[in-house]
């Protein structure tokens, strides 16, 4: 009885690993389908978003320190 459960768990693990591999392979194909210009544009957009968020967080932190000191 215990052997049946371990076999079932092992099979489930193997199936999960295979499914994960298929998803990774599909995403890799999608990633490689982008042209260099598309990749550069997407990176620049992400960089701009991160920069805006960082500036906002820095401004908020500065205001909090200023108000705490006042």
MARRONU-620356 format. One line per field, with one value per residue: residue number from 1; residue in one letter; chain; x, y, z of N, C-alpha, C in turn. Coordinates in steps of 0.2 Angstrom, whole numbers. Layout:
BEGIN
nutor NUM, ... $
tiro A, ... $
panu A, ... $
n.east X, ... $
n.north Y, ... $
n.up Z, ... $
ca.east X, ... $
ca.north Y, ... $
ca.up Z, ... $
c.east X, ... $
c.north Y, ... $
c.up Z, ... $
***
This chain:
BEGIN
nutor 1, 2, 3, 4, 5, 6, 7, 8, 9, 10, 11, 12, 13, 14, 15, 16, 17, 18, 19, 20, 21, 22, 23, 24, 25, 26, 27, 28, 29, 30, 31, 32, 33, 34, 35, 36, 37, 38, 39, 40, 41, 42, 43, 44, 45, 46, 47, 48, 49, 50, 51, 52, 53, 54, 55, 56, 57, 58, 59, 60, 61, 62, 63, 64, 65, 66, 67, 68, 69, 70 $
tiro X, X, X, X, X, X, X, X, X, X, X, X, X, X, X, X, X, X, X, X, X, X, X, X, X, X, X, X, X, X, X, X, X, X, X, X, X, X, X, X, X, X, X, X, X, X, X, X, X, X, X, X, X, X, X, X, X, X, X, X, X, X, X, X, X, X, X, X, X, X $
panu A, A, A, A, A, A, A, A, A, A, A, A, A, A, A, A, A, A, A, A, A, A, A, A, A, A, A, A, A, A, A, A, A, A, A, A, A, A, A, A, A, A, A, A, A, A, A, A, A, A, A, A, A, A, A, A, A, A, A, A, A, A, A, A, A, A, A, A, A, A $
n.east 4, 10, 19, 12, 7, 19, 24, 14, 16, 29, 26, 18, 27, 36, 28, 24, 37, 39, 29, 32, 44, 40, 33, 43, 51, 42, 40, 54, 54, 46, 52, 64, 59, 57, 63, 79, 76, 64, 66, 75, 67, 57, 65, 69, 57, 53, 64, 62, 49, 54, 63, 54, 46, 56, 60, 48, 47, 58, 55, 44, 50, 59, 50, 43, 54, 57, 45, 45, 56, 52 $
n.north -6, 6, 8, 10, 23, 30, 28, 34, 47, 50, 48, 59, 70, 68, 71, 84, 90, 88, 96, 109, 110, 111, 123, 132, 130, 135, 148, 152, 151, 161, 172, 172, 176, 190, 205, 214, 227, 227, 222, 231, 242, 238, 236, 249, 255, 248, 252, 266, 265, 260, 270, 281, 276, 275, 288, 293, 286, 291, 304, 304, 298, 309, 319, 314, 313, 327, 332, 326, 331, 344 $
n.up 0, 4, -5, -17, -15, -15, -28, -35, -30, -35, -49, -51, -48, -58, -69, -66, -67, -81, -86, -82, -89, -102, -102, -99, -110, -120, -116, -119, -132, -136, -131, -139, -151, -151, -159, -159, -158, -152, -140, -134, -134, -125, -113, -111, -108, -96, -88, -87, -80, -68, -64, -62, -52, -42, -40, -35, -23, -16, -15, -7, 5, 8, 11, 22, 31, 32, 37, 50, 56, 57 $
ca.east 0, 14, 23, 8, 7, 26, 24, 9, 19, 34, 24, 15, 33, 39, 23, 25, 43, 38, 25, 36, 49, 36, 31, 49, 52, 37, 42, 60, 53, 43, 58, 68, 55, 58, 69, 83, 73, 58, 69, 78, 61, 54, 69, 69, 50, 54, 69, 58, 45, 57, 65, 49, 44, 61, 59, 42, 48, 63, 52, 40, 55, 61, 44, 42, 60, 56, 39, 47, 61, 49 $
ca.north 0, 12, 8, 13, 30, 33, 28, 39, 54, 50, 50, 66, 74, 68, 75, 91, 92, 89, 102, 115, 111, 113, 130, 136, 130, 139, 155, 154, 152, 168, 177, 173, 179, 197, 208, 218, 234, 226, 220, 237, 246, 235, 237, 256, 256, 245, 256, 272, 264, 259, 276, 285, 273, 276, 295, 294, 284, 295, 310, 302, 298, 315, 323, 311, 316, 334, 333, 323, 336, 351 $
ca.up 0, 4, -12, -22, -14, -17, -35, -37, -29, -40, -56, -51, -48, -65, -74, -65, -70, -88, -88, -81, -94, -108, -101, -100, -117, -124, -115, -122, -140, -136, -129, -144, -156, -151, -162, -155, -157, -148, -133, -132, -132, -118, -108, -109, -104, -89, -84, -86, -75, -62, -62, -59, -45, -37, -38, -31, -16, -13, -13, -1, 11, 10, 14, 29, 36, 33, 42, 56, 59, 58 $
c.east 4, 18, 19, 8, 14, 26, 20, 13, 25, 32, 21, 21, 35, 34, 23, 31, 42, 34, 28, 41, 46, 35, 37, 51, 48, 39, 49, 59, 50, 48, 62, 65, 55, 64, 73, 80, 67, 61, 72, 72, 58, 58, 69, 62, 51, 59, 65, 53, 48, 60, 60, 46, 50, 61, 54, 44, 53, 60, 48, 44, 57, 56, 43, 48, 59, 50, 41, 52, 57, 45 $
c.north 6, 13, 11, 20, 33, 33, 33, 46, 55, 52, 57, 71, 74, 72, 82, 94, 93, 95, 108, 116, 113, 120, 134, 136, 135, 147, 157, 155, 159, 173, 178, 176, 186, 199, 212, 224, 233, 225, 227, 242, 244, 236, 244, 258, 254, 250, 263, 271, 263, 266, 281, 282, 275, 284, 296, 292, 288, 302, 309, 302, 304, 319, 320, 313, 323, 336, 331, 328, 343, 352 $
c.up 0, -2, -17, -21, -16, -24, -38, -36, -34, -47, -56, -51, -55, -70, -73, -68, -78, -90, -87, -86, -101, -107, -102, -107, -122, -123, -118, -129, -140, -136, -136, -151, -157, -155, -157, -153, -152, -141, -130, -130, -125, -112, -106, -106, -97, -85, -83, -80, -68, -59, -59, -53, -40, -35, -34, -24, -13, -11, -7, 5, 13, 13, 21, 34, 37, 38, 49, 60, 60, 64 $
***
